[in-house]
Amino acid sequence: MPSLDHPALVPGNAAVVTGGASGIGLAAARRLAEAGLRVCLADLDEAKLEEAAAAIGAGDAILTHATDVSDAASMDRLAEAVRERLGHVSVVMNNAGTGGGGDALSNPDGWLRVLGVNLMGVLHGVQRFVPPMVESDQPGLVIHTGSKQGITQPPGDTAYNVSKSGVKSLTEGLAHTLLEKTSGRVTAHLLVPGFTYTGMIARFIETKPPAAWTPEQVADELFTGIGKGAFYIVCPDNETTREQDQKRMLWSAGDLIEGRPALSRWHPDYKAAFEAFMERPLARYGDGS
């Protein structure tokens, strides 16, 4: 397990993790509690929250709060409860997420649900917990859970892609604002998991596929990346290497630069070109290649 290397990650400090009852959120919360932080787990299901708190086993250092991150009033209640019980918040991980919104021509209710949780839930967390970090004189840490789908845009669940693209843009803008306002005292980071066996996946696949990482592996990669000062913390998995991820992202950027059709990676006219691109060595920026 990596050490937690950030000025905000010290024993006694308070942390809030949304989507903390399972998956990546629970794994990250466990790492924080093991490092001596006091942690609030926020999630929809109160029973699952209690199970998660018991699994972490940190006693009074764990607070749970049933929260709908898409509901501004619910997030107001979370913020008030955390400040009453834990005081100043040094770490916030806006992690709660959902999928199944559908493509651009379908499921209006699904779109509202996915955007409400995945994008507005993150913004609600930022606007309730980050301003006091900025106003204080203490280090702060903000973590947002994004997705590779918000970068490479695979066809299918367009609503999910849009929501995670929004999280990427929001976090990039937040990081710059925090640099301007705090000179690096408060930092923001974008976690980009690979294929991870979370509760969202377990609803469809009963046992963990060999290709998937565990949430604990993702949490370890997260805190390793934070320790290195990385903003983009892109996780591989057991079937996708870091170089494959980089090539796929470069190809997606090339659609815009080279004037290819949208999502050309999945366009039949570009299938052979994409496959050939993936076979070539990756040119490294800044090393003359």
N, C-alpha and C positions, 0 to 999 in steps of 0.2 A: 504494500500500500504506500503511495507517495506521501511525503510530508506535505502539510498545508502551508504553503509559502506565499503569504500575502499579508501586509500589515493589518488588515481587518480580521484575519483568521487567527485570533488569539483566544485562549480560554476566558470564559466569562462574557464574551461579546454575544449579542443576540442576532439570530438569523431567522429569516422567514423563507419557507419553501412551499410554493403552490404546486398542486399535483403531488403532494408529499406522501400520500397514502400507499403508493406502489411505484414500481418501475424505477426510472432514473431519479425521480424526485426523492423517493425513499432511500435509494442507495447514497445519494449525495447528502441527505439529512443525516444518515448514519455516520458518514465520514466526518461531518461537522460536529456531531455529538461526541464522537470518539476523540476529537481534538479538544473537547472541553467547552464548546460553544453551547449556549442555550438556544433551543430550536423550536420554532412554531411550525407545525405541519398544518397546511391548509388544503382541504379537499372537499368534495361534495358529500361523500358518504361518511357519516359520523362513526358508524361501526367499524369501517375499514381504517379510519383514522386511529381509533383506539387500538386495533390490532397492530397497526404500524408502530405506534408509540410503545406498546408492550414489546414488540420485536426489537426495537432499538434498546430498550431497557435502561434509559438514563434517568428514570424517576422524575423528580420535579424539574429537571432541566429540559423536559419536553412538554410543550404546550400543543394542544390540538384545537382546531377551530373549523367547524363546518362552513364552507365558503363556496359561493358561486362566483368565480372570477369574472364572468361576463356581466355581472350585475354590480353597478357602481355602488349601490347602497350596501350590498353584502361586503364589498371590499372596504367600504368605510368602517363597517363593524369590525372587520378583521384588523384593520390598522389601529382602531381604538383599543381593542382587546390586547393586542400585542404591546402597545405602549403602556397600558395599565399594568400588565403582568411582567413584561421583560424590559421595558424602558427603551432607550435609544437602539435602533436597529442598525447594525453594521454591515449585514449581508442580506441581500434579497435575491432569491432565485425564482424568477417567473417562468415556471416550467409546465404548468397545467396545459394539456392539449387534448384534442379530439380530432377525428377524421370523419370520412363518409359524407362529405358535402355534395360531391358529384361534379359533373362537367358543367360548362357554361350555359347549357340549354335546359338544365333540369334542377329540381329540388330547391326551390327558393328558401324553404324553411331550413333545409340542411345548410345552405350557404350562411344564413343568419347565425345558426348555431356554431358552425365552425369558425367563422370570423369573430363571433362574439367571444368565444373561449380563447382561440389561438392568438388573435391579434389584439382585440380590445382588452382581453384579460391581462395581457402583458402591459399595455398602456396604463390600465388601472393600477397595476402594481407599481409601475414607475412613478406615477403621479402621486401616489400615497406614501411611498417609502423613500424615494430618492431625494426630494427636496430637503428633508431634514438632514440627510447625509451631507448635502452640499452646504447647508447653513451651519453645520457643526464644524469643529476643528479636528475631527477624528477621521481615520481612514475608513473607506467604504468600498464594498464590492457588490457589483450587480451582474447577475448571470441570467442569460436568456437562452432557452432551448429552441433552436431553430431546426432546420432539416435540409438535407441535400436536395429534397424536392423543391425547396424554395429557391434553389440555385440553378439546377439543371432542368426543372419543369417537366418531368415525365408525364405523358398523357394519362388521363384517367380521372383522378380526384383533383380537378382544377381548383376547387374551393380550398382544399388543403394547401396546394402549391401557392395560391395567392396569399393565404394567411401567413405562411412561413416566409414568403418573399417580403411581406410587410414587416415581420419580426426582424428580418435581416436589415432592412432599411431603417427601421426604428432604432435598432441597437447601434448601427453605425452612426446615425445622427446623435444619439445619446452619448456615445463615446467621445465624439468631438465636442459636444457641449460641456461634458464633464472635464475634458482637458482644458477648455477655455476657462471654466469657472473654478476649478480646483487644482489645476496644474499637476494632475496625476494622483492627487490624494484619494479621490474616488474614481474607480475604474469600472468599465463595463466590458463584458466578454460574451461572445456568441458561441454557444455549444452547438455543434453540428454532428449529431450521432449518425453512425452507419446503421446497418440492419441490427436492431436490438430487440431481444425477446422481452417485451413489456406486456402489461395487461391488455393493451390495445391489440397486440398481435395474438395473445393467448386466447382471445375470443374466437379466433378462426383456426389457430394451429395449437393442438392440445399439448404438444411437447416442444421443447426448444429445438429448432433446426440446427444442424451442425454449423451452418453458415453464420448464425447470429451470435453477436456478443451478448454477454449478460449486462444488466444495468450496472453491476459493480465494476465491470471493466470500463464502461463509459465514465462512471464517476472517477475512477482512477485517472483516466485520460484527461478528464476535465481539470482536476487539480494539478496534474503534471503540467498541463498547458498554462494554467494560471500562474504557476510557479515560474514558468519561463517568460511570463509577460505577454503571452500570445493573446490577440484579440479573437481571431478565428481559430476555434479548436475543433478541427475536422477529424472525426474518428473513422478509422478503418473498421473492418469486421473480418470474419473468417473466410469470406469469399472475395472481398474487394480490397485491394491494396491502396496505399496512399497515392502511388503513381497513377493507378487507374482513376481514382477520384480526380486527380489534378488534370488528367487528359480529358475527362468528360466535361469538367468545368471550362477548360480552354476551348473545347469544341463548341460548347454552348455560347461562349462569348464571341466565337468566330461567326456565328449566325449573323450577329449584328454588324461586325466589322467587315465581313466578306459579302454581305448581301444575300446570304442563303435564305431559304424559306424558314419560317418559324418552326422550331423543334425539328430541325433537319436530321438530327440523329435518328429519328423514327420515320423519316420520309423515305419512301421506297427508292427515289432517284438518288439518294445520298447514302444508301446502306453500304455499298462497297467502299465508298470514300471514307466513311466513318470507321469501318473495320480496318482499313489500311492505316488510318491515322492512329488507331489504338495499338497497332503493331510497331509503329516507329518509336525510337527512343524519345524520351521527353526532353525537349530543350529547356535548359535551366536558365532562369533569368539572373542576370548579374554575374555570370561566370564566363561570358564570352562565347557560349555555345548557341 
